[in-house]
C-alpha cells in the first residue's frame, strides 16, 4: 500500500509541474528547460514522499504530491527573489 501511495503522490507532483508548464506556455513565458526538468523531478520525489506519509487514503496521496510541489516552487521564488533597490 505504501508504494501505491508513493506512486500516486508522484503522479500528483508531476501533475502540478505540468500545470505550471502549460500555464507558462499559454502566457508566452520563456521556458527554461533545465529548471523545468529539475522541477518535474523534484515534484515527483516530493510527491512520492508526501504520498508515502499519507498512505491511509489514496486521495490524500495525490493531493499531498500536488501541494508539496507548490510549496517547493514558492520557496524557490522566495529564496531567489530579485531585490529591487
Secondary structure, DSSP 8 states (H G I E B T S, - for coil): -HHHHHHHHHHHHHHHHHHHHHHHHHTT----HHHHHHHHHHHHHHHHHHHHHTTT-HHHHHHHHHHHHHHHHHHHHHHT-----
